[in-house]
Amino acid sequence: MTSGALLLAKIKAVVLDEADQLLGEGFYADTAWLLQQLPKRRQVLAFSATYTPELLADLEPLMRRPQKVRGGGVH
């Protein structure tokens, strides 16, 4: 990305699979930086088997109007 080989301007969606790992120790800054390089109008989907209050707090600033879907409904 920093060399310009990967064009980011047309990316419309990003999937963070295993979000708890991507936002855990050592990866939060890199993940946040990556998302900041993308267009402002993008969809971010974050998946994890374990959603702790800390993970939800870490995700909040990385998304616009986040919706939480848990076991059968939107919260």
N, C-alpha and C positions, 0 to 999 in steps of 0.2 A: 504494500500500500504506500509506503513512504517513497518508493521509487517511481510511483505513478503507473506501474504495470497493471494494477487492478483499478478499474474505473468504478467509482462508487456512486456517481450522480444519479443513476437510474434504479438503484436498489429501493424496493418498495416494502420489503418485509425481511425481518431478521428472526431467526429461531434460536433461542438459547436453550439447548437441551442440557439437562443436568445443571440447571441454573445455580443450584446450591454450590456446585463445584466451580463454576465459572465466576461466581461472585465471592468465593471463599478466599482464604489467605493466599496472597500472591497473585491473584488473577483479577481482582476487582478493578484496579487502576487500568489494566490493559483492556478489559471489557468495556469500561466506561469510555476510555479514549477511542476505542473502535466505534462505538455507537455515536460519539460526537463527530466523527468524520463522515457519517452518513447524512443524507438529506433529512431535514427537520420533519418532513411529512413521510413518515415510515411507520410500519406496524412492527411492534416487538412482541413476540410470543415467548414466554418463559415457562419451561416445564421442569418439574422436579418431583420426585417421589416424596420429598420431605420439605414442607413449607413452614419454616420456623418464623416467628415474629421478626427476627433479625433479617432473614432473607427477604421478607415482604418489605421491610424498611429500606433495604439496599436496592430493591427494584423500583421503589416509588420515584426517585429522582431520574431514573433512566427511561421513564415512560410518560406519555401524555394520557391523562384520564384512564388509568389502568382499571381493568375489570378482572375480577377474580372468579374463576370457575372451579367449583369444588364439588365432587361427588353428586352431580345432578342439578346444579343450578348456578346462576350468576349471583355474586355477592358484591 
